[in-house]
Amino acid sequence: MRALTWHGPHRVKVENMPDPALAAPDDIILRVTATAICGSDLHLYRGKIPGTHHGDIFGHEFMGEVVEAGPEVKAVSKGDRVVIPFVIACGDCFFCRLQQYAACEKTNSGKGATLNRKTITPPAALFGYSDMYGGIPGGQAEYVRVPKANTGPFKVPDTLPDEKVLFLSDILPTAWQAVKNAEVKQGSSVAIYGAGPVGLLTAACARLNGAEQIFIIDHNDYRLAFAQQRYGAIPINFDKNDDPAAWIIEQTPGNRGVDAVIDAVGFEAKGSLTETVLSTLKIEGSSGKALRQCIAAVRRGGIVSVPGVYAGFIHGFLFGDAFDKGLTFKMGQTHVHAYLPDLLNLIEQGHLTPEEIVTHHMPLEEAARGYEIFEKRQEECRKVILVPGMSAAKATL
């Protein structure tokens, strides 16, 4: 089969790889019909994630058709059209029974990213995301093996095109969980740091949940303009305003700050010179610039919701400020499976249209170019869908 493989920082290529085979009786083999490049993939692409090796197949946002099923698979059958959650969950452990699927304690042979781990089990395995999360080959390929197929694959109707349902694999549930963690409701005010794919869909979900005032902070004007035009968000370019939190507070009643802040940036936030040096030297794992802004912008008693990925130490966390303001923090990987039925219903009813963030459809064979334009924000790129078997002539912008 053809698959995208990693060969060092900023070096990926599509090449011939062995076809996947069933390895357990509850596996399926999926023929991929659509896959996407996620912002989290850029951490891998840049060589920032330990346990990534030459030849690894990336990709955790994908869907397709079941072409083979193990003898113990009962939930889906050959020919079914399914979306695959990026989290691999067993469905029956302590955490899965709580619907905390991202904490599944039976699927990850790696160690996760916890530094002070003790004997606690690692989190769930993830598709295409290094040895730390199981070393499971990802879905930026023509075919992929999907473990735990009685729990993960989610059937979608043939009446909906791939681009409408593909993001059920990750970024739409991630945005939804971020908004639910932020307890956004009718009349809420919220600030979203990051106008990438997750940030944009977070704005969509916040508006659907009743947010009255949405601020969105980024430094890409074309993404900010889209958020303003489509979701009525108030854009702030941090290259032009170096303290968005101060400006946000001035726009809220009583200068109290917003009810909730959502950090959709994560550990590669554009930070200070000190943080850039420290992270380059591996002295700390993450930039804390966005998180400090979040703590500053939210009102006393408010919520900081963090869907953005963080790892290791953070310089200048300002925990004292969080204590003084009585803040609540909610964060972590997404419990994708828990949200899929409700989100599919909202898509079918037209309340959510996640496909609107897509700017590029490209053949899988052009995946390396897709990574480059997505990382460098070229061609006003918001989101890239890769299609195995698509000819270059059919690709659209």
C-alpha positions in Angstrom: 0.0 0.0 0.0 0.9 3.7 -0.2 1.4 5.5 3.0 3.0 8.7 4.4 6.1 8.0 6.4 8.4 10.2 8.6 12.2 10.4 8.0 13.3 13.2 10.4 12.1 16.7 11.2 10.2 18.3 8.2 10.9 15.2 6.1 8.0 13.0 5.1 7.2 11.1 2.0 4.6 8.8 0.5 6.1 5.4 -0.2 5.2 1.7 -0.6 4.6 0.0 2.8 3.5 -3.6 3.6 -0.3 -4.0 3.7 -1.6 -4.3 7.3 -2.9 -7.6 8.5 -5.2 -8.7 11.3 -3.2 -9.1 14.5 -6.0 -9.8 17.0 -9.5 -11.4 16.6 -11.2 -8.1 17.3 -9.2 -6.1 14.6 -10.5 -4.8 11.3 -8.7 -3.7 8.2 -10.0 -0.4 6.9 -9.7 1.0 3.3 -9.1 4.7 3.9 -11.3 7.0 1.9 -10.3 10.3 3.6 -7.7 11.3 6.1 -6.6 14.7 7.4 -3.6 16.5 8.7 -4.1 17.6 12.3 -2.3 20.4 14.2 -1.0 17.7 16.5 0.6 16.0 13.5 2.8 19.0 13.2 4.4 18.2 16.6 5.5 14.9 15.1 6.5 16.4 11.8 8.8 18.9 13.5 10.4 16.1 15.5 9.1 17.3 18.9 7.6 14.0 20.1 9.9 11.4 21.6 9.5 7.8 20.4 9.0 8.8 16.7 11.0 6.7 14.3 12.0 6.7 10.6 9.3 5.0 8.6 6.5 5.7 11.1 3.1 6.2 9.5 1.3 9.3 10.8 -2.4 10.2 10.9 -5.1 9.9 13.5 -8.0 11.6 11.6 -9.4 9.1 9.1 -12.4 7.1 7.9 -13.2 4.5 5.3 -14.7 1.2 4.5 -14.3 -2.1 6.4 -12.7 -4.6 4.1 -11.8 -7.4 6.6 -12.9 -8.2 10.1 -11.6 -10.6 12.7 -13.7 -13.4 14.0 -14.7 -11.7 17.2 -15.8 -8.4 15.6 -19.6 -8.1 16.0 -20.1 -4.3 16.0 -19.2 -3.7 12.3 -19.1 -5.8 9.2 -17.3 -5.9 5.9 -18.6 -3.1 3.7 -19.6 -0.8 6.6 -18.6 2.9 6.3 -17.1 4.1 9.5 -15.2 6.9 11.2 -12.4 5.9 13.5 -11.8 7.7 16.8 -8.2 8.7 17.2 -8.2 7.3 20.8 -8.0 3.5 20.9 -10.2 2.2 23.8 -11.1 -1.3 24.9 -14.6 -0.4 26.0 -14.6 -2.5 29.1 -11.9 -1.3 31.6 -12.5 0.9 34.6 -12.1 4.2 32.7 -14.0 3.1 29.6 -17.0 2.2 31.8 -16.8 5.8 33.1 -16.8 6.9 29.4 -13.3 8.3 30.0 -12.0 6.6 26.9 -8.8 8.6 26.6 -7.7 7.0 29.9 -8.3 3.4 28.7 -5.8 1.3 30.6 -5.6 -1.7 28.3 -4.5 -0.4 24.8 -1.2 1.4 25.3 2.1 -0.5 25.5 3.9 2.8 25.7 4.4 5.0 28.8 2.6 8.2 27.9 4.0 11.6 28.6 3.6 11.7 32.4 7.0 12.5 34.1 6.0 11.7 37.7 4.1 8.6 36.8 4.7 6.2 39.7 2.8 3.0 39.0 -0.3 4.6 37.3 -1.1 3.1 34.0 -0.5 5.1 30.8 -3.3 6.7 28.9 -5.0 5.1 25.8 -3.1 4.3 22.7 -3.5 6.7 19.8 -3.2 6.1 16.1 0.0 7.3 14.5 1.4 9.0 17.5 4.8 7.6 18.6 5.9 4.8 20.9 4.7 6.8 23.9 1.1 6.1 22.7 1.4 2.5 21.6 3.4 2.8 18.3 0.2 2.0 16.3 0.5 2.9 12.6 -1.7 5.8 11.6 -4.3 6.4 8.9 -2.5 8.6 6.3 -2.4 5.5 4.2 -4.5 3.4 1.8 -5.2 0.8 4.5 -4.9 0.7 8.3 -5.4 -1.9 11.0 -7.9 -0.8 13.6 -7.7 -2.6 17.0 -10.6 -2.9 19.4 -13.1 -2.8 16.5 -16.1 -3.6 18.8 -15.6 -0.2 20.5 -14.0 2.3 18.1 -15.4 2.3 14.6 -18.5 4.5 14.3 -20.9 3.9 11.5 -22.0 6.9 9.5 -24.8 7.2 6.9 -24.0 7.0 3.2 -26.0 10.2 2.7 -23.3 12.4 4.2 -20.1 13.0 2.3 -16.7 12.2 3.9 -15.8 15.8 4.6 -19.0 16.3 6.7 -18.2 13.4 9.0 -14.4 12.9 8.9 -13.8 15.3 11.7 -15.8 13.1 14.1 -12.5 11.3 14.4 -10.8 14.0 16.4 -11.2 17.7 16.1 -14.9 18.1 16.3 -15.3 16.0 19.5 -12.1 17.8 20.8 -13.8 21.2 20.2 -17.0 19.9 21.8 -15.3 18.6 24.9 -13.4 21.8 25.3 -16.6 23.8 25.2 -18.4 21.4 27.6 -15.4 21.5 30.0 -15.6 25.3 29.8 -19.3 25.1 30.8 -20.3 27.5 28.0 -24.0 28.2 28.1 -26.5 30.8 27.0 -25.1 34.3 27.6 -21.5 33.1 28.3 -18.4 35.0 27.4 -15.4 33.0 26.2 -11.9 33.6 24.8 -10.3 31.1 22.5 -6.6 31.1 22.1 -5.7 29.7 18.7 -7.6 29.9 15.4 -6.4 26.6 13.9 -8.9 23.8 13.1 -9.7 23.0 16.7 -10.0 26.7 17.6 -12.3 27.4 14.7 -14.6 24.4 15.5 -14.5 25.4 19.2 -15.9 28.8 18.2 -18.7 26.9 16.2 -19.5 24.7 19.2 -19.4 27.7 21.7 -21.8 29.6 19.5 -24.1 26.6 19.3 -24.0 26.2 23.1 -25.2 29.8 23.5 -22.0 31.9 23.9 -22.9 35.6 23.5 -19.4 37.0 23.3 -16.5 35.1 21.7 -12.9 36.4 21.5 -10.4 34.5 19.3 -6.7 35.1 19.4 -4.2 34.2 16.8 -1.6 35.8 14.5 -2.9 34.6 11.1 -5.3 37.3 9.8 -7.0 35.0 7.3 -8.0 32.6 10.0 -9.2 35.4 12.3 -11.2 36.8 9.5 -12.9 33.5 8.9 -13.8 33.2 12.6 -15.2 36.7 12.6 -17.2 36.2 9.4 -18.5 32.7 10.1 -18.9 32.6 13.9 -19.2 36.3 14.9 -16.0 36.0 16.9 -14.0 39.1 17.9 -10.6 38.7 16.4 -7.3 39.7 18.1 -4.0 39.4 16.3 -1.3 39.0 19.0 1.4 40.2 16.7 -0.4 43.6 16.7 -1.6 43.4 20.3 1.0 41.8 22.5 -1.3 41.6 25.5 -4.7 40.3 24.3 -5.8 39.4 27.9 -5.6 43.1 28.9 -7.7 44.2 26.0 -10.3 41.3 26.5 -10.7 42.3 30.1 -11.5 45.9 29.1 -14.3 44.7 26.9 -16.1 42.8 29.7 -18.6 44.2 32.2 -16.8 45.6 35.3 -13.5 44.6 33.8 -14.0 41.2 35.3 -12.7 39.1 32.4 -14.5 36.3 30.5 -16.4 33.4 32.0 -14.1 30.9 30.4 -11.0 30.6 28.3 -10.1 27.8 26.0 -6.4 27.1 25.1 -6.5 25.5 21.7 -2.8 26.2 21.1 -0.8 23.9 23.4 2.9 23.4 24.0 4.3 25.0 20.8 2.7 28.4 21.6 4.7 31.4 20.3 6.4 32.5 23.5 9.1 34.5 25.0 12.8 34.4 24.0 13.5 32.7 27.3 11.0 29.9 26.6 12.3 29.4 23.1 15.8 28.9 24.4 14.7 26.6 27.3 12.6 24.4 25.0 15.3 24.2 22.4 17.7 23.0 25.1 15.1 20.5 26.4 15.2 22.2 29.8 11.4 22.6 29.6 8.8 20.9 27.5 6.3 23.6 26.7 5.8 27.3 26.2 3.6 28.8 28.8 2.7 32.0 27.0 -0.8 31.0 25.9 -1.6 29.5 29.3 -0.5 32.6 31.2 -2.7 34.7 28.9 -5.6 32.3 29.7 -5.1 32.7 33.4 -5.0 36.4 33.1 -8.1 36.8 30.8 -10.6 34.7 32.7 -12.7 36.2 35.5 -12.5 35.1 39.2 -14.2 31.8 39.6 -13.9 31.1 35.9 -12.7 28.0 34.0 -9.6 27.4 31.9 -10.3 24.6 29.4 -7.2 23.1 27.7 -7.7 20.9 24.6 -4.2 21.9 23.4 -1.5 19.4 24.0 1.1 20.1 26.7 4.1 18.0 28.0 6.8 18.3 30.6 7.7 21.5 32.5 6.3 24.9 31.9 8.2 28.2 32.7 6.2 30.8 34.7 2.9 28.8 35.2 1.7 31.5 37.7 -0.2 29.0 39.9 -0.5 31.6 42.5 -2.6 33.7 40.2 -4.9 30.7 39.5 -5.3 30.1 43.2 -6.0 33.8 43.9 -8.7 33.9 41.2 -10.2 30.6 42.3 -9.9 29.1 38.8 -11.0 25.7 37.6 -8.8 23.8 35.1 -10.2 21.1 32.9 -8.0 19.5 30.3 -6.8 16.3 28.6 -7.2 14.1 25.5 -10.7 13.8 24.1 -13.1 11.0 25.2 -14.2 10.8 21.5 -16.5 7.8 21.7 -18.7 9.5 24.3 -19.7 12.4 22.0 -20.2 10.7 18.6 -23.9 10.0 18.5 -24.9 13.5 19.6 -22.4 15.2 17.2 -23.6 13.1 14.2 -27.2 14.1 15.1 -26.1 17.8 15.1 -24.4 17.4 11.7 -27.5 15.7 10.2 -29.7 18.5 11.5 -27.4 21.1 10.0 -26.5 22.7 13.4 -22.8 21.9 12.9 -21.1 22.1 9.5 -17.4 21.1 10.3 -16.6 20.8 6.6 -16.6 24.6 6.2 -13.1 24.9 7.7 -11.6 22.7 4.8 -9.6 24.7 2.3 -7.6 21.9 0.5 -8.5 18.5 -0.9 -5.3 16.7 -2.0 -4.3 13.3 -3.2 -2.5 11.2 -0.6 0.5 11.2 -3.0 0.8 15.0 -2.3 0.8 14.6 1.5 4.3 16.1 1.9 3.2 19.2 0.1 0.1 19.2 2.3 2.2 19.2 5.5 4.3 22.1 4.2 1.5 24.4 3.3 -0.4 23.6 6.5 2.6 24.2 8.7 3.6 27.4 6.9 0.0 28.7 6.6 0.5 29.0 2.8 -2.5 29.5 0.4 -4.6 30.6 3.4 -4.7 27.0 4.5 -7.1 26.1 7.3 -7.4 22.3 6.9 -6.2 19.7 4.5 -8.0 16.5 3.6 -5.9 13.8 1.9 -7.7 11.3 -0.4 -6.0 8.0 -1.3 -6.4 7.3 -5.0 -7.4 10.8 -5.9 -5.7 12.1 -9.0 -4.0 15.5 -9.0 -6.5 16.7 -11.6 -9.4 16.2 -9.2 -7.7 18.0 -6.3 -9.5 21.3 -5.3 -8.7 24.3 -3.3 
